[in-house]
Amino acid sequence: MGSILEHFKYHDAYLEGHFLLSSGLHSPNYLQCALALQYPSDASGYGRLIAEKFVDQNVGVVASPAIGGLIIGYAVAQALNVRFLWTERQNGEMILRRGFSLKPGERILVVEDVITTGGSTRECIAALEAAGGSVIGAASIIDRSNGSADVGVSRIFLAGIDVPSYKPEDCPMCAAGSSPEKPGSRK
Ligand SMILES: [Zn+2]
């Protein structure tokens, strides 16, 4: 596997240009991790890269917040040969459902595709700890926070990127005369 960002660009998972985000903000970059994880062999490769950093940590469970973390979390669990489970939102609250349970003291690694503020990872950790688990670390493929997102446990990532966003009226690309495109409209 070449560099992570080269691979993301190859799959249009990381675009450069002038984009209208679903939030209504404009950005010179667009990130959609799911596009980089379409081939299971690629997802497995990222999973191994994350797993390598935790091989000596006695991880017993990998857990991810749904939906974004599901594929990469599964891949990391496969590489570590441990079980995989996930948390999901119900009425806005991140919880453990589906009969998943944790043994006291079980060492859990939380895995996400991308961390921006760390919010969903923190909520996932809180749900796991409420269920009696002990989260020993967190990991993501991409970090959009330049390493600054604090999730309360030690954290690693495979690639850090900065994706600035602007209100339309403050957008320097609009000011320079270009029009934003919707991601996915490129062929
Ligand atoms: Zn703009």
Boltz pocket constraint, residues with backbone or C-beta under 6 A from the ligand:
constraints:
  - pocket:
      binder: B
      contacts: [[A, 18], [A, 19], [A, 26], [A, 27], [A, 168], [A, 171], [A, 172], [A, 173], [A, 174], [A, 175], [A, 178], [A, 179], [A, 180]]
      max_distance: 6.0
